[in-house]
Each structure stands twice: as structure tokens, then as C-alpha cells.
């Protein structure tokens, strides 16, 4: 067998070098993932949890995967996505704005995205609309518009910058006559969710959302006498979209991330000193400072610069959110609920045992934190119960407090449903049914990414578990309540 030529040797050496670089890259990625997992364990410890308990053993890995997947846009380039997806499409006349037809405006509406808020690290929902005017007789594959938008959404963002970055990237990579981007963004509000001084107003605030409209435009969409921006917004209104008016790149940011109201240290490195100055025990201050350091470590492992001005204070804010779900010692005496007596009957029906009467409390709002992914889930709780003593019922405020008590800790929806049912049943012993309807951020920001999906769970005890008519009557009450919009 003859000796290998120098060209073959070069190829072998080049291949070996590529394999070595690929191995180093995989090792680096593995180290980053492990670093995030260790940081998540520190966060769980700061919440008073045991990361080795059943239900939390894989949580550090799942959280790391969610963060890495949710920020994969840092490793992607818009031009790489568009490259190879530009197609010749001459219109009636060659030139600007005529590819694909006279006028040339192309709009892709209702692109559902999510991103991580750079102020608090919580995911927020986005409905994105993109339009462009082709030039040079070329059009781009429509899916590429949404993919480019997703690249920039998969980074720590705020709405205004997101709109500007998507617009600029499309203008640069496609080189059209102009680009228009319009966003609708929704951010949950979470101020003092789990304060032990629970009030009805606190529960009501849980269901309020910060909404921001943002837009950006380039090229012909910025020309004062050009009607293309009006055409773009008109096509969005046809589909029911809500858009902003006014100047280009303007967004109503004053009502955006609710954590902006928190007083935060000047830099992430000041957090330990800040906590020690608070009226907390030294142990608590050290624990919370360690949690802040862990969050900063996560940001660093994801490739972010924690000294970037938009991220100053972000670890602190995220820790404040997590502490809403800390395993506090304050509790609720489930055996001393407000059992009230009234002279009149509450709710009866022919399908329900005449010896019992049914009382329903519907649409009690709640917020909780999924222990599998450390992502929030929220929704409403419906409670129906039977009592043999006419006129006996539990105050709605007591049921609200009970829901609040069980929700404000690391949870899963199935357990939350069962715990509420068992707590009510322990006070009445006749029959209880609980239905929980919830939206999970883990369904949006990881895995299958099904925007708009929701989950319903049921727990039935006593007569509700044995009598189909009783159960059906309660479910019909929930349906009627939803239909009436109450």
C-alpha cells in the first residue's frame, strides 16, 4: 500500500482538528449546563426545599434545559436563516415593490412567540406581526419571517428593543424596500403574591397583566407620504390585532414589568450588602445573597453580560419573585375556617340529594410555581360542596385564603387540586368537588410550545365521587358561569 499523500494527511489533520473543536464545544456546553443546574440547586435551597426530594430531583436539569432553550437565539444569526430562502419572483414591472404583484406588500400576522423579560427573567407572551416590501425581484420564504422574529425573542428582551432588532435584522438580511414590525406583549403582574397578610385585593391583582404595544419600521414604511404603513396597520386590524399609533419605535413601557417598582442595588455585586441592611436575620440575608449570586451565575452561563445596564438588578428581582413561593413557617388552621350560618337555603336542585344542599364558589384566582420547571402557572379554582345542615356554608374569603395557602409554594396542579378538596372535606365531611383550570408557562416556553393551551384537573370526594348527577350539576354550574362571563 502506498504512502498517504500530503493532501490526504492535511485532510486527516483537518478532520481531527474539527473533531477536537467539536468535542471541546460539547464539553463547554456540558459545563455550562452543569453550572446552571448547580445554581438552581442553590435557589431551591434558598427556598427551603430539598432538591433531592421526589418531584425536585430532575428540576435543576429541567430548569437548565428551559433556560438554554429559551435563550438559544444568542447562538443564531438571522442572515443564516434567510440565506437560501430568497426566491426570484418578478412582477408586472421589474423594480422596487413589484415582486409578487403590484404594491408588493407582504404581511405575516399573529406569530405567537415568547421571550424572557430582562428585568425579572419571567417569560412573557408575544403576538408578532411582520410586513415587508420586496425589492430586486426577490421574495423570502414566509416561514423565515417568523423564524427571524423567534431568534430575537429567544434572548432576554424588552418589547421595544425586540421590535427594533427584528426590523433591523430583516432589513439587513433580506434587503427589501422596507420592513414593518408590530408587537403585542403581555407580562404577568406578581407584586406580593404570597404575602402572609393576604387580602382580597391581592388576589384580584393576580389576574391583571401588563400589556405593551411596540413597533418598528424601516425604508419605505418610514416615508411620510407613503401609505404602506397605513396598509400594513389596516391588514392587522382586519385580523383583529391591536396596534399602537404614534411615532415609529414608540412603546408604552410605563406599565411593563411590575418588578421595575422594586428598589434594587446599583450593581449585582451589591446584593449581599443590600440584603444585610434589610431587617432580616443574618442567615436569611446570606441565603438570599447566595440566591442572587446563583441567578447571576445562570445569566453568565447562558452567555449574558451581567454588567449590561439592562440586567443590573435582574438577579435581585428574580429572587424576589421566587421568594413569593418560599416554604414559610406561617400556616393556615384548616380546622378553624369561617363556618357561617344563614337562615335561607343556598342552592338546591332536583338532581341533588334533598337531604343535602350544594354551595358553589367559582373562579377563585390563584398563582403558583411549577416545581418541575420553576415556571409560573395561574388560573382559577372552582369549589362545590354539600352540607347536611341547611344554611351552613364556608365564607368565600376563607376559601380564597385556603387556595392562596396551597398555591404559594412549589406545586403541581394535580396536588394543588387534591389538597384544596381534602381541606374543605375535612371541615364538612359530606361531599366536595374541586376543579382547577390553569395556564402553564412551561407549555409555552419549552417543549411543545403550545400557546393558548390550558389544563383542567378534578378532585371529587364524598357524594361527588359516587353520584354522577351531583358531579354533573356542579360541572354545569361552572359551564354556566363561564358562558355568562361572571
C-alpha positions in Angstrom: 0.0 0.0 0.0 1.4 3.4 -1.0 2.1 6.2 1.4 -0.5 8.8 2.0 -0.1 11.9 0.0 0.4 15.3 1.8 -3.2 16.3 0.7 -4.6 13.2 2.4 -2.6 14.0 5.5 -3.9 17.6 5.5 -7.5 16.3 5.3 -6.9 13.9 8.2 -5.3 16.5 10.3 -8.1 19.0 9.4 -10.7 16.3 10.3 -9.0 15.6 13.6 -8.9 19.3 14.4 -12.6 19.7 13.6 -13.4 16.7 15.9 -11.3 18.2 18.6 -13.0 21.5 18.4 -16.5 19.9 18.3 -15.5 17.9 21.4 -14.3 21.0 23.2 -17.6 22.7 22.3 -19.7 19.9 23.6 -17.6 19.8 26.8 -18.1 23.6 27.2 -21.8 23.2 26.7 -22.0 20.4 29.2 -20.0 22.5 31.8 -22.4 25.4 31.3 -25.5 23.2 31.7 -24.0 21.7 34.9 -23.2 25.2 36.2 -26.9 26.2 35.7 -28.0 23.1 37.5 -25.8 23.8 40.5 -27.2 27.3 40.6 -30.8 26.0 40.5 -30.0 23.7 43.4 -28.8 26.8 45.4 -32.1 28.5 44.5 -34.1 25.6 45.8 -32.1 25.5 49.0 -32.8 29.2 49.4 -36.5 28.5 49.1 -36.2 26.0 52.0 -36.6 23.0 49.7 -34.7 19.7 49.4 -33.6 19.2 45.8 -33.3 15.5 46.4 -36.9 15.0 47.3 -39.3 13.3 44.9 -40.6 15.8 42.4 -37.5 18.0 42.6 -34.7 15.6 41.7 -34.8 16.4 38.0 -35.9 20.1 38.5 -32.3 21.5 38.1 -31.9 19.7 34.8 -35.3 20.7 33.5 -34.8 24.4 34.5 -31.4 24.4 32.8 -32.9 23.0 29.7 -35.7 25.5 29.7 -33.4 28.5 30.1 -31.0 27.2 27.5 -33.8 26.5 25.0 -35.5 29.9 25.8 -32.3 31.8 25.1 -31.0 29.8 22.1 -31.3 33.0 20.0 -27.9 34.1 21.2 -26.3 31.4 19.1 -28.3 32.1 16.0 -27.9 34.6 13.2 -30.8 36.0 11.1 -28.8 36.0 7.9 -28.0 32.3 8.3 -31.8 31.6 8.4 -32.7 33.7 5.4 -29.8 32.6 3.3 -31.0 30.1 0.7 -34.7 31.2 1.2 -34.7 34.2 -1.2 -36.6 33.4 -4.4 -36.9 35.2 -7.7 -40.4 36.5 -8.3 -40.7 39.1 -10.9 -43.9 41.1 -11.0 -45.5 43.1 -13.9 -42.7 45.5 -13.8 -39.2 44.9 -12.5 -38.1 47.1 -9.6 -38.9 48.0 -6.1 -42.2 46.9 -4.7 -43.4 44.8 -7.6 -42.1 41.3 -6.8 -45.1 39.1 -6.2 -47.6 41.6 -7.5 -48.3 45.3 -7.9 -47.8 47.1 -4.5 -45.7 44.2 -3.2 -46.7 44.4 0.5 -46.3 41.0 2.2 -47.6 40.6 5.8 -47.4 37.6 8.2 -49.8 38.1 11.1 -50.3 36.6 14.5 -46.9 34.9 15.1 -47.1 33.6 18.6 -43.8 33.9 20.4 -42.5 34.1 24.0 -39.4 35.7 25.5 -37.8 36.2 28.8 -38.1 39.6 30.4 -34.7 41.0 31.0 -35.9 42.8 34.2 -37.1 39.8 36.1 -36.4 36.7 33.9 -40.0 35.7 33.8 -41.4 34.6 30.4 -43.8 37.0 28.6 -46.1 36.3 25.7 -45.9 38.0 22.3 -48.1 38.3 19.2 -45.9 39.4 16.4 -46.9 40.9 13.0 -44.2 41.4 10.3 -44.6 43.1 6.9 -42.1 43.9 4.1 -42.0 45.2 0.6 -39.7 43.1 -1.7 -37.1 44.6 -3.9 -34.8 43.3 -6.6 -37.4 40.8 -7.8 -36.9 38.6 -4.8 -39.2 37.3 -2.1 -38.3 35.4 1.1 -39.9 32.2 2.3 -42.7 33.2 4.6 -41.7 30.9 7.5 -38.3 32.7 7.6 -40.1 35.9 8.8 -41.3 34.1 11.9 -38.0 32.3 12.4 -36.1 35.5 12.4 -38.5 37.0 14.9 -38.0 33.9 17.1 -34.2 34.3 17.0 -34.5 37.7 18.8 -37.4 36.6 21.0 -35.1 33.8 22.3 -33.0 36.3 24.2 -33.5 38.4 27.3 -35.6 41.2 26.0 -38.0 44.1 26.4 -40.7 44.8 23.8 -39.2 48.0 22.3 -35.8 46.5 21.6 -37.3 43.3 20.3 -39.3 45.2 17.7 -36.3 47.2 16.7 -34.0 44.2 16.4 -36.4 42.1 14.3 -36.9 45.0 12.0 -33.2 45.8 11.6 -32.3 42.1 11.1 -34.9 41.6 8.3 -33.8 44.8 6.6 -30.2 43.7 6.7 -30.6 40.1 5.7 -33.3 40.4 3.0 -32.5 43.9 1.8 -36.1 44.8 0.9 -37.6 48.2 0.2 -38.8 48.4 3.8 -39.8 46.4 6.9 -42.6 46.9 9.4 -42.9 45.1 12.8 -45.7 45.4 15.3 -45.8 43.6 18.7 -48.4 42.9 21.3 -46.7 41.8 24.6 -48.2 40.5 27.8 -46.4 40.4 31.2 -47.9 38.9 34.3 -48.1 41.0 37.4 -46.9 39.4 40.7 -46.5 42.0 43.4 -46.7 40.5 46.9 -48.5 37.4 45.7 -47.8 35.4 48.8 -47.7 38.0 51.5 -48.9 36.3 54.7 -51.1 39.4 55.2 -53.4 38.1 52.5 -56.1 40.4 51.3 -58.9 40.1 48.7 -57.3 43.0 46.7 -54.1 41.0 46.5 -55.9 38.0 45.0 -57.7 40.3 42.5 -54.4 41.8 41.3 -53.1 38.3 40.4 -55.2 38.3 37.2 -54.0 41.7 35.9 -51.5 41.8 33.1 -49.1 44.4 31.9 -49.7 45.0 28.1 -47.3 46.8 25.8 -47.6 47.7 22.2 -44.4 48.3 20.3 -43.5 48.8 16.6 -40.5 49.5 14.4 -40.3 50.3 10.7 -37.6 50.9 8.1 -37.3 52.0 4.4 -40.5 52.9 2.6 -42.6 52.4 5.7 -40.9 55.5 7.2 -41.6 57.8 4.3 -44.1 60.4 5.3 -46.2 60.4 2.1 -46.1 56.7 1.7 -49.3 54.8 2.5 -47.7 51.4 3.1 -47.7 51.8 6.9 -51.4 52.5 6.7 -51.9 49.5 4.5 -49.9 47.4 7.0 -51.9 48.5 10.0 -55.2 48.1 8.2 -54.4 44.5 7.4 -53.6 43.9 11.0 -56.9 45.4 12.1 -58.7 43.2 9.7 -57.4 40.2 11.7 -58.4 41.8 15.0 -55.0 42.8 16.1 -54.5 45.7 18.4 -51.7 48.0 17.3 -50.0 51.1 18.5 -50.3 54.5 17.0 -48.0 57.4 17.0 -44.3 57.6 16.3 -42.1 54.9 15.0 -40.3 52.7 17.6 -42.6 54.1 20.4 -43.9 51.7 23.1 -45.9 52.3 26.2 -43.3 50.9 28.6 -44.5 52.6 31.8 -46.9 49.7 32.6 -44.5 46.9 31.6 -42.5 44.7 34.0 -44.0 45.1 37.5 -40.7 44.4 39.2 -39.5 47.8 37.9 -41.1 49.2 41.1 -38.6 47.3 43.3 -35.7 49.2 44.7 -32.6 47.3 43.6 -28.9 47.6 44.3 -26.8 49.6 41.9 -25.0 46.5 40.7 -25.4 42.8 41.1 -22.3 42.6 43.3 -24.0 44.9 45.8 -26.8 42.5 46.5 -25.2 40.8 49.5 -24.7 44.1 51.2 -28.2 45.2 50.3 -29.7 42.1 52.0 -27.6 42.5 55.1 -29.0 46.0 55.5 -32.6 44.7 55.5 -34.4 43.7 58.6 -33.7 40.0 58.2 -31.6 37.5 60.2 -28.0 37.1 59.1 -28.8 33.6 57.9 -31.7 34.8 55.8 -29.5 37.6 54.3 -26.7 35.2 53.4 -29.2 32.8 51.9 -30.8 35.5 49.7 -27.5 36.9 48.7 -26.5 33.4 47.7 -29.6 33.1 45.6 -28.8 36.4 43.8 -25.3 35.1 43.1 -26.8 31.9 41.7 -29.1 33.8 39.3 -26.1 35.9 38.2 -24.2 32.6 37.5 -27.1 31.4 35.4 -27.0 34.5 33.3 -23.3 34.2 32.8 -23.6 30.5 31.8 -26.2 31.5 29.2 -23.6 33.9 27.7 -25.0 37.1 29.0 -23.0 40.0 30.4 -24.4 40.6 33.9 -22.9 44.1 33.9 -25.1 45.1 31.0 -27.1 48.0 32.3 -30.5 46.4 31.4 -29.6 43.4 33.6 -28.4 45.4 36.6 -30.7 44.3 39.4 -32.3 41.5 37.4 -30.9 38.7 39.7 -32.3 40.6 42.7 -35.7 40.9 41.1 -35.9 37.3 40.1 -35.1 36.2 43.6 -37.8 38.5 45.0 -40.3 36.6 42.7 -39.0 33.2 43.8 -39.3 34.2 47.5 -43.1 34.6 47.0 -43.0 30.7 47.0 -40.6 30.1 49.9 -41.6 27.4 52.3 -42.6 29.9 55.1 -43.5 28.7 58.6 -46.7 30.8 58.6 -49.6 28.5 58.1 -53.4 28.2 58.0 -55.5 26.4 60.6 -57.6 24.4 58.2 -59.8 23.3 61.1 -60.9 26.8 62.0 -62.4 28.1 58.8 -65.2 30.6 58.8 -68.2 28.3 59.0 -71.2 30.6 58.7 -74.9 30.1 59.3 -77.6 31.8 57.3 -81.4 31.4 57.6 -82.1 30.8 53.9 -81.1 27.9 51.7 -78.3 28.4 49.3 -78.6 26.2 46.2 -80.7 23.1 45.6 -81.6 21.1 42.6 -83.7 18.0 41.9 -80.7 16.1 40.8 -79.0 16.5 44.2 -80.0 14.5 47.3 -82.7 16.5 49.1 -81.0 16.0 52.4 -78.0 17.9 51.2 -77.7 21.3 49.7 -74.9 22.4 47.4 -72.9 25.6 47.7 -70.5 26.7 44.9 -67.7 29.2 44.9 -66.5 29.7 41.4 -63.5 31.4 39.7 -61.2 32.0 42.7 -58.0 33.2 41.0 -54.6 31.9 42.0 -50.9 32.0 41.1 -48.4 29.2 41.8 -44.9 28.0 40.8 -44.4 24.7 39.0 -41.9 22.6 41.0 -40.8 20.8 37.8 -39.6 23.8 35.9 -39.8 26.8 38.3 -42.1 28.5 35.9 -45.4 30.1 37.0 -48.8 28.8 36.3 -52.1 30.6 37.1 -55.8 30.2 36.7 -59.0 29.8 38.7 -60.3 27.3 41.3 -64.0 26.2 41.4 -65.2 24.7 44.6 -68.5 22.9 45.2 -69.5 21.2 48.4 -72.5 19.7 50.1 -73.7 20.2 53.7 -76.5 18.3 55.5 -77.2 21.3 57.7 -79.4 23.8 55.9 -77.8 27.2 55.6 -74.3 26.2 56.6 -71.5 27.4 54.3 -67.9 28.5 54.3 -67.1 32.2 53.6 -65.6 32.8 50.2 -62.8 34.8 51.8 -61.9 31.7 53.8 -61.8 29.6 50.7 -59.7 32.3 49.0 -57.2 32.1 51.8 -57.1 28.4 51.6 -56.4 28.5 47.8 -53.7 31.1 48.5 -52.1 29.0 51.2 -51.7 25.9 49.0 -50.8 27.8 45.8 -48.0 29.9 47.2 -45.4 27.2 47.3 -43.7 24.9 44.8 -46.6 22.9 43.4 -48.1 20.7 40.7 -51.7 21.3 39.6 -52.8 17.8 40.4 -51.6 18.1 44.0 -53.0 21.6 44.4 -56.4 20.3 43.3 -56.4 17.4 45.8 -55.1 19.4 48.7 -57.9 22.0 48.4 -60.5 19.3 48.1 -59.2 17.5 51.2 -59.0 20.7 53.2 -62.7 21.6 52.5 -63.8 18.0 53.0 -62.1 17.8 56.5 -64.4 20.7 57.6 -67.7 19.3 56.1 -67.4 15.6 55.5 -70.4 15.5 53.2 -69.1 15.9 49.7 -66.6 18.2 47.9 -65.5 18.7 44.3 -62.7 21.0 43.2 -61.9 21.9 39.6 -58.8 23.8 38.8 -58.2 25.4 35.4 -54.8 26.8 34.7 -52.4 28.1 32.1 -48.8 26.8 32.4 -45.8 28.8 31.2 -43.9 25.6 30.7 -46.4 24.7 27.9 -45.3 27.9 26.2 -41.7 28.4 26.9 -40.3 24.9 26.5 -41.1 21.6 24.9 -44.1 21.6 22.6 -44.6 25.4 23.0 -48.4 25.3 22.7 -49.5 28.9 23.2 -53.1 29.2 24.5 -53.4 25.7 25.9 -54.8 25.2 29.4 -55.1 22.3 31.8 -58.1 21.3 33.9 -57.9 18.9 36.9 -60.7 17.5 39.2 -60.8 16.1 42.7 -64.1 14.7 44.0 -64.7 13.4 47.5 -67.8 12.0 49.2 -71.1 12.2 47.3 -69.4 13.9 44.4 -67.3 10.8 43.8 -70.2 8.3 44.0 -73.2 10.3 42.4 -72.8 11.2 38.7 -75.8 13.5 38.9 -74.2 15.6 41.7 -71.0 15.9 39.8 -72.8 16.8 36.5 -74.7 19.5 38.3 -71.6 21.2 39.6 -69.8 21.0 36.2 -72.9 22.6 34.6 -72.7 25.4 37.2 -69.1 26.0 36.1 -70.1 26.0 32.4 -72.9 28.4 33.0 -70.6 30.7 34.9 -68.1 30.7 32.0 -70.9 31.4 29.5 -72.2 34.3 31.5 -68.8 35.8 31.8 -69.2 36.3 35.5 
